[in-house]
Amino acid sequence: MRWQAAELVADRFETPSARTLILRVPGWPGHRAGQHLDVRLTAPDGYHAERSYSLAAPADGDRIELTVQRVADGEVSGYLVDGLPVGAQIEVRGPVGGWFVWTPEMDGPAVLIAGGSGIVPLAAMLRARRKSGDTNPFRLIYSVRTPDELYYRDELREWRDAGVEVFLAYTRTAPAGEARAAARLAADEIATRALPPAPDVTCYVCGPTPFVEFAANALVAAGHDPAMIRTERFGPTGK
Ligand SMILES: Cc1cc2nc3c(=O)[nH]c(=O)nc-3n(C[C@H](O)[C@H](O)[C@H](O)COP(=O)(O)OP(=O)(O)OC[C@H]3O[C@@H](n4cnc5c(N)ncnc54)[C@H](O)[C@@H]3O)c2cc1C
């Protein structure tokens, strides 16, 4: 894989601290939902910083989408969220990853569990499902700290309309009128909100490492086959 130039052609803020970057990458080879890429930033003195970011949307010619969460004191995320102007170029290399992927050809039910920005590759799967017209049962369990930090708010409704059962677990502040009080996602909530275990149910879990381990263990305890649980851990990368 080689580094390719990527131009920021448009953007939007999903939350005050998360920005979606729409990049044009001439010659982009395409990708599957769930894959990620590497981003490389180069300072005027030649210093490089590289980080991984999930592809947030299905392949669309030479356009790709990322959603980057600003991390406190983050070297790369801070610049991608607050500094990179539309029209600027960065470098990308990818797509990367062949296991944490969903394609319509898999033709089976799926459970998606996201912690915070871990929703990004799962959104790519949900968008790909909608685009393909796939009608297999899907369940999304999305743990988010506050309503202000909810990504892809409008699309959540569209995914629901397309038959996805969505369970939002607010961990710090719940919106007014929410029946569930703010609390960490519990193992029994995962057990009851996920699809029942079955040989054809694939589970995808993405987020910070402790969240991923907790959710994957909860799925196993609920009877899901570990071989059907695919995980993606978001950092810290240590790069
Ligand atoms: C496969 C993969 C896909 C990823 N996809 C996405 C994505 O779609 N969107 C996204 O926003 N991020 C994603 N990440 C995380 C991303 O690669 C960076 O780790 C993140 O943006 C922080 O980089 P930074 O340079 O800003 O922080 P750094 O300068 O590396 O670190 C600053 C501080 O933040 C801590 N830190 C680093 N990473 C994280 C993190 N992820 N969460 C909390 N604290 C952290 C560090 O320990 C350090 O204390 C992904 C990571 C992987 C491995």
The ligand as an SDF file (V2000), in Angstrom:
LIG
                    3D

 53 58  0  0  0  0  0  0  0  0999 V2000
   -8.2110    0.8060   13.7770 C   0  0  0  0  0  0  0  0  0  0  0  0
   -8.4430    2.1650   14.4270 C   0  0  0  0  0  0  0  0  0  0  0  0
   -9.4640    2.9630   13.9570 C   0  0  0  0  0  0  0  0  0  0  0  0
   -9.7070    4.2130   14.5480 C   0  0  0  0  0  0  0  0  0  0  0  0
  -10.7240    4.9610   14.0820 N   0  0  0  0  0  0  0  0  0  0  0  0
  -10.9820    6.1640   14.6550 C   0  0  0  0  0  0  0  0  0  0  0  0
  -12.0890    6.9600   14.1990 C   0  0  0  0  0  0  0  0  0  0  0  0
  -12.8300    6.5770   13.2720 O   0  0  0  0  0  0  0  0  0  0  0  0
  -12.2990    8.1530   14.8020 N   0  0  0  0  0  0  0  0  0  0  0  0
  -11.4930    8.5970   15.8240 C   0  0  0  0  0  0  0  0  0  0  0  0
  -11.7330    9.7180   16.3290 O   0  0  0  0  0  0  0  0  0  0  0  0
  -10.4580    7.8680   16.2700 N   0  0  0  0  0  0  0  0  0  0  0  0
  -10.1700    6.6750   15.7010 C   0  0  0  0  0  0  0  0  0  0  0  0
   -9.0990    5.9360   16.1450 N   0  0  0  0  0  0  0  0  0  0  0  0
   -8.1960    6.5340   17.1530 C   0  0  0  0  0  0  0  0  0  0  0  0
   -7.1010    7.3580   16.4420 C   0  0  0  0  0  0  0  0  0  0  0  0
   -6.2440    6.4890   15.7190 O   0  0  0  0  0  0  0  0  0  0  0  0
   -6.2130    8.1530   17.4210 C   0  0  0  0  0  0  0  0  0  0  0  0
   -5.7360    7.2660   18.4130 O   0  0  0  0  0  0  0  0  0  0  0  0
   -6.9440    9.3040   18.0820 C   0  0  0  0  0  0  0  0  0  0  0  0
   -7.4300   10.2260   17.1080 O   0  0  0  0  0  0  0  0  0  0  0  0
   -6.0010   10.0650   19.0370 C   0  0  0  0  0  0  0  0  0  0  0  0
   -4.8770   10.5140   18.3230 O   0  0  0  0  0  0  0  0  0  0  0  0
   -4.1460   11.8740   18.7400 P   0  0  0  0  0  0  0  0  0  0  0  0
   -2.9110   12.0000   17.9390 O   0  0  0  0  0  0  0  0  0  0  0  0
   -5.1000   12.9970   18.7410 O   0  0  0  0  0  0  0  0  0  0  0  0
   -3.7820   11.6100   20.2710 O   0  0  0  0  0  0  0  0  0  0  0  0
   -2.3040   11.3200   20.8520 P   0  0  0  0  0  0  0  0  0  0  0  0
   -1.4700   12.5390   20.7110 O   0  0  0  0  0  0  0  0  0  0  0  0
   -1.8080   10.0330   20.2630 O   0  0  0  0  0  0  0  0  0  0  0  0
   -2.6430   11.0410   22.3650 O   0  0  0  0  0  0  0  0  0  0  0  0
   -3.0460   12.1270   23.2570 C   0  0  0  0  0  0  0  0  0  0  0  0
   -3.5940   11.5700   24.5370 C   0  0  0  0  0  0  0  0  0  0  0  0
   -4.8590   10.9180   24.2860 O   0  0  0  0  0  0  0  0  0  0  0  0
   -4.7830    9.5520   24.6080 C   0  0  0  0  0  0  0  0  0  0  0  0
   -5.4820    8.8580   23.5000 N   0  0  0  0  0  0  0  0  0  0  0  0
   -4.9640    8.4770   22.3150 C   0  0  0  0  0  0  0  0  0  0  0  0
   -5.9000    7.8990   21.5450 N   0  0  0  0  0  0  0  0  0  0  0  0
   -7.0440    7.9290   22.2550 C   0  0  0  0  0  0  0  0  0  0  0  0
   -8.3520    7.4740   22.0120 C   0  0  0  0  0  0  0  0  0  0  0  0
   -8.7080    6.8680   20.8420 N   0  0  0  0  0  0  0  0  0  0  0  0
   -9.2790    7.6660   22.9730 N   0  0  0  0  0  0  0  0  0  0  0  0
   -8.9590    8.2640   24.1280 C   0  0  0  0  0  0  0  0  0  0  0  0
   -7.7220    8.7110   24.4250 N   0  0  0  0  0  0  0  0  0  0  0  0
   -6.7740    8.5400   23.5100 C   0  0  0  0  0  0  0  0  0  0  0  0
   -3.3040    9.2030   24.6640 C   0  0  0  0  0  0  0  0  0  0  0  0
   -3.0550    8.1390   25.5710 O   0  0  0  0  0  0  0  0  0  0  0  0
   -2.6980   10.4890   25.1670 C   0  0  0  0  0  0  0  0  0  0  0  0
   -2.8250   10.6070   26.5680 O   0  0  0  0  0  0  0  0  0  0  0  0
   -8.8690    4.6750   15.5920 C   0  0  0  0  0  0  0  0  0  0  0  0
   -7.8310    3.8560   16.0580 C   0  0  0  0  0  0  0  0  0  0  0  0
   -7.6290    2.6210   15.4860 C   0  0  0  0  0  0  0  0  0  0  0  0
   -6.4960    1.7690   16.0150 C   0  0  0  0  0  0  0  0  0  0  0  0
  1  2  1  0
  2  3  1  0
  2 52  2  0
  3  4  2  0
  4  5  1  0
  4 50  1  0
  5  6  2  0
  6  7  1  0
  6 13  1  0
  7  8  2  0
  7  9  1  0
  9 10  1  0
 10 11  2  0
 10 12  1  0
 12 13  2  0
 13 14  1  0
 14 15  1  0
 14 50  1  0
 15 16  1  0
 16 17  1  0
 16 18  1  0
 18 19  1  0
 18 20  1  0
 20 21  1  0
 20 22  1  0
 22 23  1  0
 23 24  1  0
 24 25  2  0
 24 26  1  0
 24 27  1  0
 27 28  1  0
 28 29  2  0
 28 30  1  0
 28 31  1  0
 31 32  1  0
 32 33  1  0
 33 34  1  0
 33 48  1  0
 34 35  1  0
 35 36  1  0
 35 46  1  0
 36 37  1  0
 36 45  1  0
 37 38  2  0
 38 39  1  0
 39 40  1  0
 39 45  2  0
 40 41  1  0
 40 42  2  0
 42 43  1  0
 43 44  2  0
 44 45  1  0
 46 47  1  0
 46 48  1  0
 48 49  1  0
 50 51  2  0
 51 52  1  0
 52 53  1  0
M  END
$$$$
